[in-house]
């Protein structure tokens, strides 16, 4: 926000509104594969991966409950059971 204000914007509503619509678009159109790839590329340790999965899961639930953005495939807890 400070960046925009320093550049002389008169109203942050347009910028925040446009950014919000773009983020909503990304959330609505991202796939489970996109989320998995983000986690794999971002997580540098097992502990961070678990935290990232947990926080993203909570974020997707928030999006569903408060922003009317349905992401059912992204709100499930990952199946960590061993096959076999």
C-alpha positions, 0 to 999 in steps of 0.5 A: 500500500505504501508503494502505491501511495508514494506513487501518487494514487488518489484512492487505494480502493481501485487497486485493492479491488482489482488485486482482490479480484485477481486473487479470487480468480487465481484461487477459483482457478488453481488446481490441486496440482498447482497447490501441490507444486507450490508446496513442493517448490516452497517447502525446504524442510518436512516441518515447513511443508507440514506447516504450509499444508496446514496454513493453506488448508485453513486459508482455503477453508476461510475462502470457502466460508467467508469469500464464497470461493469454493476450493473443496479439493484443496481443503481436504487434509492430505492422505499421509497413510502408507500404501501397502 
